[in-house]
């Protein structure tokens, strides 16, 4: 009698990730690697970042790894806005349009949740691409949430929907009885009772729930019926690209990495959603960075701008903020941009003397290689907790309060304590590697 071979396990990774965000890509690739260590024949799919076309060129690098890209469970309410709008600070009219769409989406998602276990009722409510996602999920061994920092909610209905939207992959998978694993995330704060209740309802039912820094662990402890498991951000384990490749790219951009102290800078456009005048605060932020760069030039440092994230929309396109910065400078400085992947950017950061990072994973890529950095925190706990856990908590600043003077003072302190910082980073990177090996065992235990 012939025994049919057991089919390889299927996994779905969410939420959406695109190659143009090198931090998200690093977390995605590390999640893929962890699942392939569990079973090297595993079939893995990821959710796209709200694009109607899963074959979007911005997921080409990940699809080259043999990964299938599926439509998300729900599109972001931002889809009602023009994708060609160059502004990343939304008008009142834009907020109203998104709020109306979010309300419609919320009702639709509740209907889906009610009928989700029944394919005969669910499939007619879905578009063709989402039927493929639904059918794939029903055959999965587990839904895996890659690392990140999007599970939080400030006060108000807008933020409650933001949290609901972020939790939807877990909510739908749990409705089908599929195992749910949350890899190291920054989670919280939850500033309303409803947000706390929603987070508690979903997160308590996960088969594996992990956080990536101590602030998140403290937030979750009173909400969970299970101990909070804390591990480093998985990007600390990312392999760097070839050093000769990195040297050639720097040489092509005429960067004197072996002659001068080069300081890399990553900058993101930020909406300042809590500000009464977001546009004015954004201009102050850019001006503060510009004055800091001028200070570096006077001190004979060599500043370099790195495009860490290229989109997919204006709010996430670092080139907007970096070009705004260039306009404020008295002399041009190089900006390195290209179709690089996360491993290649990490290799480039490794040749810097220091980094100033608004993008969290540019700080992680740097710290993992012993490069001192200043992290500029813009949302949630993620930068604050991670930098503190690496033993260099004095070098994280709030984007809301940043000034040229405070940035210059912090950079001078960084230089004075450079040897001690590098020692701290080396010790803690070794600890991170050991903990990430332990995380792999936790993942395999949860799956088996």
Buried (B, 14 or more C-beta within 10 A) or exposed (E): EEEEEEEEBBBBBBBBBBBBBBBBBBBBBBBBBBBBEBBEEBBBBBBBBBBEEBEBEBBEBBBEEEBBBBBBBBBBBBEBBEEEEEBBBBEEEBEEBBBEBBEEBBEEBEEBBEBBEEEEEBBEBBEEBBBBBBEBBBEBBBBBBBBBBBBBBBEEEBBBBBBBBBBBBBBBBBBBEBBBBBBBBBBBBBBBEBBBEBBBEBBEBBBBBBBBBBBBBBBBEEBBEEEBBBBBBBBBBBEBBEEEBBBEBBEEBEBEBEEEBBBBBBBBBBBBEEBEEBEEBBEBBBBBBBBBBBBBBEEEBBBBBBBBBBBBBBBBBBBBBBBBBBEBBEEEBBBBBEEBBBBBBBBBBBBBBBBBBBBBBBBBBBBBBBBBBBBBBBBBBBBBBBBBBBBBEBBBBEBEEBBBEBBBEBBEBBBEBEEEBBEBBEEBBEBBEEBBEEBBEBBBEBBE
